[in-house]
């Protein structure tokens, strides 16, 4: 277009200037010019007028400052923070997920799986990927909660907390529907989680243990192989062999765009499967002991007890039962109510009584007192002591006060063999604390020998939670008793200690391990659950050799005398009142010792007792050392001896060429055994418990 300047005025001329368009500032200039002309009352009409430069100084200065600051910030981010920001950007681009490795299997000695792996599926949700609008978010969470059968408010709170998973162990039917509709729930994903399945939960829970979610401190200590949502061994072998059963997880690199959408996934490290463990445990023996205990306990109204079977030649644990049992699968299932009931149960089913309970031993202490007396040379095994049913002791300060220490009956002339067989209290009062002209061991030497048999040291079994037993001493009593209590150790304290009463407290495992040392001729082994570590093909990676704690601390001839007394307890050679005569019906040579310990409480007028029986068999070449203990029994040894009888009768049953016992074969296969079942097996089942002599105290 053309611009015209001052047409018709003097000294004005037309300015022909070709332009394509009028610039905005030209309009601004013309406006200023008209204002000036009107103010000066002049006829000069101009289309444009130069602007004052002062009007441009401030915007120009602000622009310079802004661009200088922006340029400086860019330079700072590039040079100073560049490396860190690039790293963070890369981290936002890539997310690394751990892929849990397969946990090792727990096998019994015959490679029967006791703990296997199965899959559970959990729901993970990220709050930041949900819609920002509250109404939309609430609708999505409500729909998700309805599908899961969960409370909408609880689910919303779980998502807002940022803790994942927000739902565990999704049922299969729900899982199928959820996977089909997963796109309707932005920010949510389904994750597979390996869980443990304990196929034979009854009787196996205390030795296998269970899995529980890792806590933050554990995760920080082992974050290289664990994620915050992992499960870790919490008890039993699962805990003891956590580092064997669990190996390094795999890693998946997930690439995302700026909006968080997944672009690609890549496995950067493959998961390493854990190694498996093979136990010394005889799974069938474990189940037989548990079933026999449950049947007998239910019949007698008992709730608590323990049983241990050891291989006397190796220290291998062939069976370990704690009663009552619990279902360790509830911890994997996520059943919070079932777990809560376990924790609140007054019978403490989670307590492994075999290794974590201290008990008065009663007469089961007597073979150990006998071995100590022989080793110290204070008596010969064939020397008789006249046992007339009690001993009397005068008070050292007031002779008119007489204390009586009673026996279960009058035994007459009694040597060590008979004393062990009939469980004669007077005999062990005498050699333990001394009486008349017979020297006694005294508390110091009793404690010394019980310690040699491992009664005050943790046996070192490869299970968590084992505690050490306790044997009292004069020093302990002086420190323990205060005020008006008698701090002095008396002869009465020694007499009670000699028969396993009053202050002593020993674990069933320690008692059983001590008896295994008697059975094998004087070698105290470390009890072991695991025999070997194997790979996925069951090939040996590491063999666990038997470990000896100590040996030859008692002369072999003295232990032979003690075993002979235990043999008399079964075959009655020491006298008609042998305490374990019913076991002789099995027709298997064996040694045994029973025991009852008074707890100082009564129910329905009957004393509450800890009832014990310890048996090793066969006598000349022991293959098994079996110990059974019933807590708070009212029937004495009647509570436990029938269990030992049933278990050992089953254990020594004839087997076919495949190793199956007669009672385990279907009726059509009995002819394949190759021999007739011994008549004694029928007698075992027909013998009523009432025929077992009651050992008193």
WOQUIVEN-V119411 format. One record per residue. N is the residue number from 0. RES is the residue in one small letter. OMEGA is omega in radians with two decimals (NA if undefined). Layout:
n->N res->RES omega->OMEGA
n->N res->RES omega->OMEGA
This chain:
n->0 res->x omega->-3.11
n->1 res->x omega->3.05
n->2 res->x omega->-3.12
n->3 res->x omega->-3.12
n->4 res->x omega->2.97
n->5 res->x omega->-3.13
n->6 res->x omega->3.09
n->7 res->x omega->-3.14
n->8 res->x omega->-3.14
n->9 res->x omega->-3.13
n->10 res->x omega->3.09
n->11 res->x omega->-3.13
n->12 res->x omega->-3.12
n->13 res->x omega->3.13
n->14 res->x omega->3.11
n->15 res->x omega->-3.10
n->16 res->x omega->-3.09
n->17 res->x omega->3.07
n->18 res->x omega->3.12
n->19 res->x omega->-3.10
n->20 res->x omega->3.11
n->21 res->x omega->3.12
n->22 res->x omega->-3.14
n->23 res->x omega->-3.07
n->24 res->x omega->3.11
n->25 res->x omega->3.07
n->26 res->x omega->3.12
n->27 res->x omega->3.13
n->28 res->x omega->-3.13
n->29 res->x omega->3.12
n->30 res->x omega->3.12
n->31 res->x omega->-3.11
n->32 res->x omega->3.13
n->33 res->x omega->3.12
n->34 res->x omega->-3.12
n->35 res->x omega->3.14
n->36 res->x omega->3.13
n->37 res->x omega->-3.13
n->38 res->x omega->-3.09
n->39 res->x omega->-3.14
n->40 res->x omega->-3.12
n->41 res->x omega->-3.13
n->42 res->x omega->-3.07
n->43 res->x omega->3.13
n->44 res->x omega->-3.11
n->45 res->x omega->3.07
n->46 res->x omega->-3.12
n->47 res->x omega->3.14
n->48 res->x omega->-3.12
n->49 res->x omega->-3.14
n->50 res->x omega->3.12
n->51 res->x omega->-3.08
n->52 res->x omega->-3.13
n->53 res->x omega->-3.13
n->54 res->x omega->-3.08
n->55 res->x omega->-3.05
n->56 res->x omega->-3.09
n->57 res->x omega->3.09
n->58 res->x omega->3.13
n->59 res->x omega->3.13
n->60 res->x omega->3.13
n->61 res->x omega->3.13
n->62 res->x omega->3.14
n->63 res->x omega->-3.14
n->64 res->x omega->-3.11
n->65 res->x omega->-3.11
n->66 res->x omega->3.09
n->67 res->x omega->3.12
n->68 res->x omega->3.13
n->69 res->x omega->3.13
n->70 res->x omega->3.11
n->71 res->x omega->3.12
n->72 res->x omega->3.11
n->73 res->x omega->3.12
n->74 res->x omega->3.13
n->75 res->x omega->-3.14
n->76 res->x omega->-3.13
n->77 res->x omega->-3.01
n->78 res->x omega->-3.04
n->79 res->x omega->-3.05
n->80 res->x omega->-3.02
n->81 res->x omega->-3.08
n->82 res->x omega->-3.13
n->83 res->x omega->-3.12
n->84 res->x omega->3.10
n->85 res->x omega->3.12
n->86 res->x omega->3.13
n->87 res->x omega->3.11
n->88 res->x omega->3.12
n->89 res->x omega->3.10
n->90 res->x omega->3.09
n->91 res->x omega->-3.14
n->92 res->x omega->-3.09
n->93 res->x omega->3.02
n->94 res->x omega->3.13
n->95 res->x omega->3.10
n->96 res->x omega->3.04
n->97 res->x omega->3.08
n->98 res->x omega->-3.07
n->99 res->x omega->3.10
n->100 res->x omega->3.09
n->101 res->x omega->3.13
n->102 res->x omega->3.12
n->103 res->x omega->-3.14
n->104 res->x omega->3.03
n->105 res->x omega->-3.11
n->106 res->x omega->2.92
n->107 res->x omega->-3.03
n->108 res->x omega->3.13
n->109 res->x omega->-3.13
n->110 res->x omega->2.94
n->111 res->x omega->-3.08
n->112 res->x omega->3.10
n->113 res->x omega->3.10
n->114 res->x omega->-3.10
n->115 res->x omega->-3.12
n->116 res->x omega->3.00
n->117 res->x omega->-3.08
n->118 res->x omega->2.96
n->119 res->x omega->-3.11
n->120 res->x omega->-3.09
n->121 res->x omega->3.11
n->122 res->x omega->3.08
n->123 res->x omega->3.12
n->124 res->x omega->3.10
n->125 res->x omega->-3.07
n->126 res->x omega->-3.04
n->127 res->x omega->3.14
n->128 res->x omega->3.06
n->129 res->x omega->3.13
n->130 res->x omega->-3.11
n->131 res->x omega->-3.12
n->132 res->x omega->-3.08
n->133 res->x omega->-3.09
n->134 res->x omega->3.14
n->135 res->x omega->3.14
n->136 res->x omega->-3.11
n->137 res->x omega->-3.14
n->138 res->x omega->-3.13
n->139 res->x omega->-3.13
n->140 res->x omega->3.11
n->141 res->x omega->3.12
n->142 res->x omega->3.13
n->143 res->x omega->3.13
n->144 res->x omega->3.12
n->145 res->x omega->-3.14
n->146 res->x omega->-3.10
n->147 res->x omega->-3.06
n->148 res->x omega->-3.10
n->149 res->x omega->3.07
n->150 res->x omega->-3.06
n->151 res->x omega->-3.12
n->152 res->x omega->3.13
n->153 res->x omega->3.13
n->154 res->x omega->3.12
n->155 res->x omega->3.11
n->156 res->x omega->3.13
n->157 res->x omega->3.13
n->158 res->x omega->-3.13
n->159 res->x omega->-3.13
n->160 res->x omega->3.14
n->161 res->x omega->-3.14
n->162 res->x omega->3.14
n->163 res->x omega->-0.04
n->164 res->x omega->3.11
n->165 res->x omega->3.06
n->166 res->x omega->-3.10
n->167 res->x omega->3.04
n->168 res->x omega->3.14
n->169 res->x omega->-3.14
n->170 res->x omega->-3.02
n->171 res->x omega->-3.11
n->172 res->x omega->3.10
n->173 res->x omega->-3.12
n->174 res->x omega->-3.13
n->175 res->x omega->-3.13
n->176 res->x omega->-3.10
n->177 res->x omega->3.12
n->178 res->x omega->-3.13
n->179 res->x omega->-3.08
n->180 res->x omega->-3.02
n->181 res->x omega->3.13
n->182 res->x omega->3.11
n->183 res->x omega->-3.08
n->184 res->x omega->-3.10
n->185 res->x omega->3.14
n->186 res->x omega->-3.12
n->187 res->x omega->3.13
n->188 res->x omega->3.13
n->189 res->x omega->-3.12
n->190 res->x omega->3.07
n->191 res->x omega->3.13
n->192 res->x omega->3.06
n->193 res->x omega->3.07
n->194 res->x omega->3.13
n->195 res->x omega->3.03
n->196 res->x omega->-3.13
n->197 res->x omega->-2.99
n->198 res->x omega->-3.10
n->199 res->x omega->-3.01
n->200 res->x omega->-3.07
n->201 res->x omega->3.09
n->202 res->x omega->-3.05
n->203 res->x omega->-2.94
n->204 res->x omega->-3.05
n->205 res->x omega->3.14
n->206 res->x omega->3.11
n->207 res->x omega->-3.08
n->208 res->x omega->-3.11
n->209 res->x omega->-3.14
n->210 res->x omega->3.08
n->211 res->x omega->-3.10
n->212 res->x omega->-3.12
n->213 res->x omega->3.09
n->214 res->x omega->-3.04
n->215 res->x omega->-3.12
n->216 res->x omega->3.09
n->217 res->x omega->-3.14
n->218 res->x omega->3.13
n->219 res->x omega->-3.12
n->220 res->x omega->-3.08
n->221 res->x omega->-3.03
n->222 res->x omega->-3.13
n->223 res->x omega->-3.11
n->224 res->x omega->-3.14
n->225 res->x omega->2.92
n->226 res->x omega->-3.05
n->227 res->x omega->-3.14
n->228 res->x omega->-3.10
n->229 res->x omega->3.01
n->230 res->x omega->-3.05
n->231 res->x omega->3.14
n->232 res->x omega->-3.07
n->233 res->x omega->-3.12
n->234 res->x omega->3.07
n->235 res->x omega->-3.13
n->236 res->x omega->3.09
n->237 res->x omega->3.13
n->238 res->x omega->-3.09
n->239 res->x omega->-3.06
n->240 res->x omega->3.12
n->241 res->x omega->-3.08
n->242 res->x omega->3.08
n->243 res->x omega->-3.07
n->244 res->x omega->-3.10
n->245 res->x omega->3.11
n->246 res->x omega->-3.07
n->247 res->x omega->3.10
n->248 res->x omega->3.02
n->249 res->x omega->3.13
n->250 res->x omega->3.05
n->251 res->x omega->3.08
n->252 res->x omega->-3.13
n->253 res->x omega->3.12
n->254 res->x omega->-3.12
n->255 res->x omega->3.02
n->256 res->x omega->-3.06
n->257 res->x omega->3.14
n->258 res->x omega->3.12
n->259 res->x omega->3.12
n->260 res->x omega->-3.12
n->261 res->x omega->3.11
n->262 res->x omega->-3.12
n->263 res->x omega->3.06
n->264 res->x omega->-3.09
n->265 res->x omega->3.07
n->266 res->x omega->-3.11
n->267 res->x omega->3.08
n->268 res->x omega->-3.12
n->269 res->x omega->3.11
n->270 res->x omega->3.12
n->271 res->x omega->-3.11
n->272 res->x omega->3.11
n->273 res->x omega->3.07
n->274 res->x omega->3.14
n->275 res->x omega->3.13
n->276 res->x omega->3.05
n->277 res->x omega->-3.04
n->278 res->x omega->2.91
n->279 res->x omega->-2.99
n->280 res->x omega->2.96
n->281 res->x omega->-3.05
n->282 res->x omega->-3.14
n->283 res->x omega->3.08
n->284 res->x omega->3.10
n->285 res->x omega->-3.13
n->286 res->x omega->-3.14
n->287 res->x omega->3.13
n->288 res->x omega->-3.12
n->289 res->x omega->-3.12
n->290 res->x omega->3.14
n->291 res->x omega->3.10
n->292 res->x omega->-3.11
n->293 res->x omega->3.14
n->294 res->x omega->-3.12
n->295 res->x omega->-3.13
n->296 res->x omega->3.12
n->297 res->x omega->-3.14
n->298 res->x omega->-3.08
n->299 res->x omega->3.14
n->300 res->x omega->3.13
n->301 res->x omega->-3.09
n->302 res->x omega->-2.97
n->303 res->x omega->3.11
n->304 res->x omega->-3.14
n->305 res->x omega->3.09
n->306 res->x omega->3.14
n->307 res->x omega->3.00
n->308 res->x omega->-3.13
n->309 res->x omega->2.94
n->310 res->x omega->-3.06
n->311 res->x omega->-3.07
n->312 res->x omega->-3.06
n->313 res->x omega->-3.00
n->314 res->x omega->3.12
n->315 res->x omega->3.14
n->316 res->x omega->-3.13
n->317 res->x omega->3.09
n->318 res->x omega->3.08
n->319 res->x omega->-3.05
n->320 res->x omega->3.00
n->321 res->x omega->-3.05
n->322 res->x omega->0.12
n->323 res->x omega->3.13
n->324 res->x omega->3.03
n->325 res->x omega->3.13
n->326 res->x omega->-3.11
n->327 res->x omega->3.08
n->328 res->x omega->-3.10
n->329 res->x omega->-3.14
n->330 res->x omega->3.09
n->331 res->x omega->-3.08
n->332 res->x omega->-3.12
n->333 res->x omega->-3.14
n->334 res->x omega->-3.06
n->335 res->x omega->-3.13
n->336 res->x omega->3.14
n->337 res->x omega->3.12
n->338 res->x omega->3.14
n->339 res->x omega->3.11
n->340 res->x omega->3.10
n->341 res->x omega->-3.08
n->342 res->x omega->-3.09
n->343 res->x omega->-3.09
n->344 res->x omega->-3.10
n->345 res->x omega->3.12
n->346 res->x omega->3.09
n->347 res->x omega->-3.12
n->348 res->x omega->3.14
n->349 res->x omega->3.13
n->350 res->x omega->3.06
n->351 res->x omega->-3.05
n->352 res->x omega->-3.11
n->353 res->x omega->-3.08
n->354 res->x omega->-3.04
n->355 res->x omega->3.12
n->356 res->x omega->3.06
n->357 res->x omega->-3.06
n->358 res->x omega->2.91
n->359 res->x omega->-3.02
n->360 res->x omega->-3.06
n->361 res->x omega->-3.01
n->362 res->x omega->3.08
n->363 res->x omega->3.09
n->364 res->x omega->-2.92
n->365 res->x omega->3.07
n->366 res->x omega->3.13
n->367 res->x omega->3.05
n->368 res->x omega->3.13
n->369 res->x omega->3.14
n->370 res->x omega->3.13
n->371 res->x omega->-3.13
n->372 res->x omega->3.10
n->373 res->x omega->-3.12
n->374 res->x omega->3.12
n->375 res->x omega->3.08
n->376 res->x omega->-3.11
n->377 res->x omega->3.12
n->378 res->x omega->3.02
n->379 res->x omega->-3.07
n->380 res->x omega->-3.08
n->381 res->x omega->3.11
n->382 res->x omega->-3.12
n->383 res->x omega->2.97
n->384 res->x omega->-3.10
n->385 res->x omega->-3.05
n->386 res->x omega->-3.05
n->387 res->x omega->3.01
n->388 res->x omega->3.10
n->389 res->x omega->2.94
n->390 res->x omega->-3.14
n->391 res->x omega->-3.10
n->392 res->x omega->3.11
n->393 res->x omega->3.04
n->394 res->x omega->-3.05
n->395 res->x omega->-3.14
n->396 res->x omega->-3.12
n->397 res->x omega->-3.08
n->398 res->x omega->3.14
n->399 res->x omega->3.10
n->400 res->x omega->-3.09
n->401 res->x omega->3.09
n->402 res->x omega->3.12
n->403 res->x omega->3.10
n->404 res->x omega->-2.93
n->405 res->x omega->3.08
n->406 res->x omega->3.12
n->407 res->x omega->3.11
n->408 res->x omega->3.00
n->409 res->x omega->-3.09
n->410 res->x omega->-3.11
n->411 res->x omega->-3.14
n->412 res->x omega->-2.99
n->413 res->x omega->3.00
n->414 res->x omega->-3.04
n->415 res->x omega->-3.12
n->416 res->x omega->3.14
n->417 res->x omega->-3.12
n->418 res->x omega->3.10
n->419 res->x omega->-3.08
n->420 res->x omega->-3.09
n->421 res->x omega->3.14
n->422 res->x omega->-3.09
n->423 res->x omega->-3.13
n->424 res->x omega->-3.08
n->425 res->x omega->3.13
n->426 res->x omega->-3.07
n->427 res->x omega->2.92
n->428 res->x omega->-3.01
n->429 res->x omega->-3.11
n->430 res->x omega->3.11
n->431 res->x omega->-3.08
n->432 res->x omega->-3.10
n->433 res->x omega->3.10
n->434 res->x omega->-3.09
n->435 res->x omega->-3.13
n->436 res->x omega->3.13
n->437 res->x omega->3.10
n->438 res->x omega->3.07
n->439 res->x omega->3.13
n->440 res->x omega->-3.05
n->441 res->x omega->-3.02
n->442 res->x omega->-3.08
n->443 res->x omega->-3.13
n->444 res->x omega->3.05
n->445 res->x omega->3.14
n->446 res->x omega->-3.13
n->447 res->x omega->-3.06
n->448 res->x omega->3.05
n->449 res->x omega->3.08
n->450 res->x omega->3.10
n->451 res->x omega->3.08
n->452 res->x omega->3.03
n->453 res->x omega->-3.06
n->454 res->x omega->3.10
n->455 res->x omega->3.09
n->456 res->x omega->3.00
n->457 res->x omega->-3.09
n->458 res->x omega->3.09
n->459 res->x omega->3.13
n->460 res->x omega->-3.10
n->461 res->x omega->3.02
n->462 res->x omega->3.13
n->463 res->x omega->3.02
n->464 res->x omega->3.14
n->465 res->x omega->3.07
n->466 res->x omega->3.12
n->467 res->x omega->3.09
n->468 res->x omega->-3.10
n->469 res->x omega->3.04
n->470 res->x omega->-3.06
n->471 res->x omega->3.13
n->472 res->x omega->3.08
n->473 res->x omega->-3.14
n->474 res->x omega->3.13
n->475 res->x omega->-3.09
n->476 res->x omega->-3.14
n->477 res->x omega->-3.14
n->478 res->x omega->-3.05
n->479 res->x omega->-3.04
n->480 res->x omega->-3.08
n->481 res->x omega->3.07
n->482 res->x omega->-3.09
n->483 res->x omega->3.14
n->484 res->x omega->3.14
n->485 res->x omega->-3.11
n->486 res->x omega->-3.08
n->487 res->x omega->3.05
n->488 res->x omega->-3.08
n->489 res->x omega->3.05
n->490 res->x omega->3.13
n->491 res->x omega->3.09
n->492 res->x omega->3.12
n->493 res->x omega->3.12
n->494 res->x omega->3.13
n->495 res->x omega->3.11
n->496 res->x omega->-3.09
n->497 res->x omega->3.10
n->498 res->x omega->3.02
n->499 res->x omega->-3.12
n->500 res->x omega->2.99
n->501 res->x omega->-2.96
n->502 res->x omega->-3.00
n->503 res->x omega->3.09
n->504 res->x omega->-3.04
n->505 res->x omega->3.10
n->506 res->x omega->3.07
n->507 res->x omega->3.13
n->508 res->x omega->3.13
n->509 res->x omega->3.10
n->510 res->x omega->-3.12
n->511 res->x omega->-3.11
n->512 res->x omega->3.06
n->513 res->x omega->3.10
n->514 res->x omega->3.08
n->515 res->x omega->3.09
n->516 res->x omega->3.04
n->517 res->x omega->-3.08
n->518 res->x omega->-3.05
n->519 res->x omega->3.07
n->520 res->x omega->2.99
n->521 res->x omega->3.08
n->522 res->x omega->3.12
n->523 res->x omega->-3.12
n->524 res->x omega->2.94
n->525 res->x omega->3.13
n->526 res->x omega->-3.11
n->527 res->x omega->3.04
n->528 res->x omega->-3.02
n->529 res->x omega->3.12
n->530 res->x omega->3.13
n->531 res->x omega->3.03
n->532 res->x omega->-3.05
n->533 res->x omega->3.10
n->534 res->x omega->-3.08
n->535 res->x omega->3.11
n->536 res->x omega->3.12
n->537 res->x omega->3.07
n->538 res->x omega->-3.04
n->539 res->x omega->3.01
n->540 res->x omega->-3.14
n->541 res->x omega->3.10
n->542 res->x omega->3.13
n->543 res->x omega->-3.12
n->544 res->x omega->3.06
n->545 res->x omega->-3.13
n->546 res->x omega->-3.14
n->547 res->x omega->3.06
n->548 res->x omega->3.04
n->549 res->x omega->3.13
n->550 res->x omega->3.09
n->551 res->x omega->3.10
n->552 res->x omega->3.00
n->553 res->x omega->3.14
n->554 res->x omega->-3.10
n->555 res->x omega->-3.10
n->556 res->x omega->3.12
n->557 res->x omega->3.09
n->558 res->x omega->3.09
n->559 res->x omega->3.11
n->560 res->x omega->3.12
n->561 res->x omega->3.12
n->562 res->x omega->3.12
n->563 res->x omega->3.07
n->564 res->x omega->3.09
n->565 res->x omega->3.07
n->566 res->x omega->3.10
n->567 res->x omega->3.13
n->568 res->x omega->-3.13
n->569 res->x omega->-3.04
n->570 res->x omega->3.07
n->571 res->x omega->-3.11
n->572 res->x omega->-3.12
n->573 res->x omega->-3.11
n->574 res->x omega->-3.04
n->575 res->x omega->-3.07
n->576 res->x omega->3.12
n->577 res->x omega->-2.94
n->578 res->x omega->-3.07
n->579 res->x omega->-3.08
n->580 res->x omega->-3.08
n->581 res->x omega->3.12
n->582 res->x omega->3.14
n->583 res->x omega->3.13
n->584 res->x omega->3.13
n->585 res->x omega->-3.12
n->586 res->x omega->-3.14
n->587 res->x omega->3.10
n->588 res->x omega->-3.11
n->589 res->x omega->3.05
n->590 res->x omega->-3.09
n->591 res->x omega->3.00
n->592 res->x omega->3.09
n->593 res->x omega->3.11
n->594 res->x omega->3.00
n->595 res->x omega->-3.12
n->596 res->x omega->3.13
n->597 res->x omega->-3.13
n->598 res->x omega->3.10
n->599 res->x omega->3.12
n->600 res->x omega->-3.14
n->601 res->x omega->2.97
n->602 res->x omega->-3.11
n->603 res->x omega->3.09
n->604 res->x omega->-3.14
n->605 res->x omega->3.10
n->606 res->x omega->3.00
n->607 res->x omega->-3.02
n->608 res->x omega->2.81
n->609 res->x omega->-3.11
n->610 res->x omega->-3.07
n->611 res->x omega->2.85
n->612 res->x omega->3.08
n->613 res->x omega->-3.07
n->614 res->x omega->2.96
n->615 res->x omega->-3.08
n->616 res->x omega->-0.26
n->617 res->x omega->-2.99
n->618 res->x omega->-3.05
n->619 res->x omega->-3.12
n->620 res->x omega->-3.01
n->621 res->x omega->3.08
n->622 res->x omega->-3.09
n->623 res->x omega->3.00
n->624 res->x omega->-3.04
n->625 res->x omega->3.09
n->626 res->x omega->3.10
n->627 res->x omega->3.14
n->628 res->x omega->3.05
n->629 res->x omega->-3.09
n->630 res->x omega->3.09
n->631 res->x omega->3.09
n->632 res->x omega->3.06
n->633 res->x omega->-3.03
n->634 res->x omega->-3.10
n->635 res->x omega->-3.06
n->636 res->x omega->3.05
n->637 res->x omega->-3.13
n->638 res->x omega->-2.98
n->639 res->x omega->-3.09
n->640 res->x omega->3.10
n->641 res->x omega->3.10
n->642 res->x omega->3.13
n->643 res->x omega->-3.13
n->644 res->x omega->-3.13
n->645 res->x omega->-3.10
n->646 res->x omega->-3.10
n->647 res->x omega->3.06
n->648 res->x omega->3.09
n->649 res->x omega->-3.04
n->650 res->x omega->-3.09
n->651 res->x omega->3.06
n->652 res->x omega->3.01
n->653 res->x omega->-3.13
n->654 res->x omega->3.05
n->655 res->x omega->-3.06
n->656 res->x omega->3.11
n->657 res->x omega->3.12
n->658 res->x omega->3.14
n->659 res->x omega->3.12
n->660 res->x omega->-3.11
n->661 res->x omega->-3.08
n->662 res->x omega->-3.13
n->663 res->x omega->-3.08
n->664 res->x omega->2.99
n->665 res->x omega->-3.11
n->666 res->x omega->-3.09
n->667 res->x omega->-3.07
n->668 res->x omega->-3.07
n->669 res->x omega->-3.11
n->670 res->x omega->-3.10
n->671 res->x omega->-3.09
n->672 res->x omega->3.07
n->673 res->x omega->3.10
n->674 res->x omega->3.14
n->675 res->x omega->3.10
n->676 res->x omega->-3.14
n->677 res->x omega->-3.11
n->678 res->x omega->-3.09
n->679 res->x omega->-3.14
n->680 res->x omega->3.10
n->681 res->x omega->3.13
n->682 res->x omega->-3.12
n->683 res->x omega->-3.07
n->684 res->x omega->-3.07
n->685 res->x omega->-3.08
n->686 res->x omega->-3.13
n->687 res->x omega->3.14
n->688 res->x omega->-3.07
n->689 res->x omega->-3.13
n->690 res->x omega->-3.13
n->691 res->x omega->3.12
n->692 res->x omega->3.13
n->693 res->x omega->3.08
n->694 res->x omega->3.11
n->695 res->x omega->-2.93
n->696 res->x omega->NA
